[in-house]
Amino acid sequence: MNIAVITGASSGMGKEFCSRLFKEEDARLGAPYDEIWVIARSEGKLRELARSLDEKRIRVVPLDLTRSESISALKALLEEQKPSVRLLCNCAGMGKNGAFSEQSVEDTHTAISLNCEALSAVTQTILPYMTGHGGKRSAAIINIASSAGFLPQPNFAVYAASKSYVISFSRALAEELRDKKITVTCICPGPVDTDFIKVSKSDPNATFTGFKAKFVTTTEKLIPASIKAAKKGKTMLVYGMGQKMLHLTSKLVPTRLVLFFERKMK
Ligand SMILES: NC(=O)c1ccc[n+]([C@@H]2O[C@H](COP(=O)([O-])OP(=O)(O)OC[C@H]3O[C@@H](n4cnc5c(N)ncnc54)[C@H](OP(=O)(O)O)[C@@H]3O)[C@@H](O)[C@H]2O)c1
């Protein structure tokens, strides 16, 4: 059984990946898939997604990925089904906005646990099932990082640090898996119009404001570009001109200077 696995599929980018991958069926990303496994905590939203596409081919796997027993449950499901995993999209992620000193230990733990530990654990659990299909490529991994990972971000400190982890981890893994013909594509978007900002500010009406508002994109634009990058086997996609400039700045300008100008611009 050939499958794709998508974490964070109940909303935003993960949901968009699921809809597009279901419809596109591109062999370069291992399609056709007998099943797409969708993972998130909100079982109702995952079932709704399955109903809107094909309940027989979308397997709902409701898991809280910050819990170690969820990783064990995923492992057990893989051992039982013994699928060939052609594609893994690690989209589940969150981050809380605001001063570190004012955030709860629980929020800090959740962000690190979900963005770093769960992404690594899901990948490590699934890798033995990326056995390949004899073509140019055995399997593909897409990790959603963020342009927040390029530089330290005051008032988004834990999130930015966690996304630096995703970038570094993805690039190293891409090298490790090269000989196995498994590609790893790290996606670095700027602000995207999803529920992320609402979760981030703990406000169901929250939107991006200030400088970030000028660079907001949509999943309808970002996800096709991400799929295209993964099809080409690109290691990294920095999405949008603003984020490309930020990436370049992070490489050329000393971090303390960037932080100084950021402080002055406030
Ligand atoms: N939107 C942006 O501006 C932006 C920019 C750059 C990068 N990103 C990154 O893009 C990725 C996707 O975010 P998004 O923008 O699509 O936000 P989103 O709409 O809030 O989606 C986040 C997804 O993660 C899932 N999730 C959250 N906690 C989870 C947990 N404990 N266990 C399992 N799943 C969990 C959520 O599902 P449940 O709540 O149902 O569990 C949801 O499906 C994240 O990694 C985020 O950091 C976002």
The ligand as a Tripos MOL2 file, in Angstrom:
@<TRIPOS>MOLECULE
LIG
   48    52     1     0     0
SMALL
NO_CHARGES

@<TRIPOS>ATOM
      1 N1          0.7510   30.8130    8.9800 N.am      1 LIG1
      2 C1          1.9390   31.3820    9.0390 C.2       1 LIG1
      3 O1          2.0790   32.6100    9.0520 O.2       1 LIG1
      4 C2          3.1590   30.5270    9.0290 C.ar      1 LIG1
      5 C3          4.3440   31.0780    8.5280 C.ar      1 LIG1
      6 C4          5.4850   30.2920    8.4750 C.ar      1 LIG1
      7 C5          5.4260   28.9850    8.9120 C.ar      1 LIG1
      8 N2          4.2640   28.4690    9.4160 N.ar      1 LIG1
      9 C6          4.2560   27.0710    9.8330 C.3       1 LIG1
     10 O2          3.4000   26.3800    8.9670 O.3       1 LIG1
     11 C7          2.9240   25.1850    9.5910 C.3       1 LIG1
     12 C8          1.4290   25.0650    9.3630 C.3       1 LIG1
     13 O3          0.7910   26.1150   10.0570 O.3       1 LIG1
     14 P1         -0.5060   26.8220    9.4800 P.3       1 LIG1
     15 O4         -0.1240   28.1810    9.0930 O.co2     1 LIG1
     16 O5         -1.1740   25.9380    8.5030 O.co2     1 LIG1
     17 O6         -1.3430   26.9600   10.8340 O.3       1 LIG1
     18 P2         -2.6870   26.2550   11.3280 P.3       1 LIG1
     19 O7         -3.7700   26.5140   10.3490 O.co2     1 LIG1
     20 O8         -2.8630   26.7240   12.7370 O.co2     1 LIG1
     21 O9         -2.3390   24.7100   11.3010 O.3       1 LIG1
     22 C9         -1.5770   24.0910   12.3070 C.3       1 LIG1
     23 C10        -1.8590   22.6120   12.2480 C.3       1 LIG1
     24 O10        -1.0870   21.9610   13.2840 O.3       1 LIG1
     25 C11        -1.9550   21.0790   13.9860 C.3       1 LIG1
     26 N3         -1.5170   20.8970   15.3590 N.ar      1 LIG1
     27 C12        -1.3940   21.8550   16.3140 C.ar      1 LIG1
     28 N4         -1.0390   21.2930   17.4730 N.ar      1 LIG1
     29 C13        -0.9480   19.9520   17.2470 C.ar      1 LIG1
     30 C14        -0.6410   18.8380   18.0760 C.ar      1 LIG1
     31 N5         -0.3400   18.9880   19.3680 N.pl3     1 LIG1
     32 N6         -0.6500   17.5940   17.5210 N.ar      1 LIG1
     33 C15        -0.9650   17.4390   16.2060 C.ar      1 LIG1
     34 N7         -1.2610   18.4510   15.3810 N.ar      1 LIG1
     35 C16        -1.2550   19.6900   15.9060 C.ar      1 LIG1
     36 C17        -3.3060   21.7730   13.9390 C.3       1 LIG1
     37 O11        -4.3660   20.8420   14.1170 O.3       1 LIG1
     38 P3         -5.1730   20.6140   15.4910 P.3       1 LIG1
     39 O12        -5.3470   21.9400   16.1350 O.co2     1 LIG1
     40 O13        -6.4090   19.9620   15.0020 O.co2     1 LIG1
     41 O14        -4.3110   19.6780   16.2790 O.co2     1 LIG1
     42 C18        -3.3160   22.2870   12.4980 C.3       1 LIG1
     43 O15        -3.7500   21.2700   11.6400 O.3       1 LIG1
     44 C19         3.3600   25.3000   11.0370 C.3       1 LIG1
     45 O16         4.5100   24.5130   11.2300 O.3       1 LIG1
     46 C20         3.7060   26.7670   11.2100 C.3       1 LIG1
     47 O17         4.6770   26.9590   12.2030 O.3       1 LIG1
     48 C21         3.1400   29.2160    9.4710 C.ar      1 LIG1
@<TRIPOS>BOND
     1     1     2 1
     2     2     3 2
     3     2     4 1
     4     4     5 ar
     5     4    48 ar
     6     5     6 ar
     7     6     7 ar
     8     7     8 ar
     9     8     9 1
    10     8    48 ar
    11     9    10 1
    12     9    46 1
    13    10    11 1
    14    11    12 1
    15    11    44 1
    16    12    13 1
    17    13    14 1
    18    14    15 2
    19    14    16 1
    20    14    17 1
    21    17    18 1
    22    18    19 2
    23    18    20 1
    24    18    21 1
    25    21    22 1
    26    22    23 1
    27    23    24 1
    28    23    42 1
    29    24    25 1
    30    25    26 1
    31    25    36 1
    32    26    27 ar
    33    26    35 ar
    34    27    28 ar
    35    28    29 ar
    36    29    30 ar
    37    29    35 ar
    38    30    31 1
    39    30    32 ar
    40    32    33 ar
    41    33    34 ar
    42    34    35 ar
    43    36    37 1
    44    36    42 1
    45    37    38 1
    46    38    39 2
    47    38    40 1
    48    38    41 1
    49    42    43 1
    50    44    45 1
    51    44    46 1
    52    46    47 1
@<TRIPOS>SUBSTRUCTURE
     1 LIG1         1 GROUP 0 **** ****
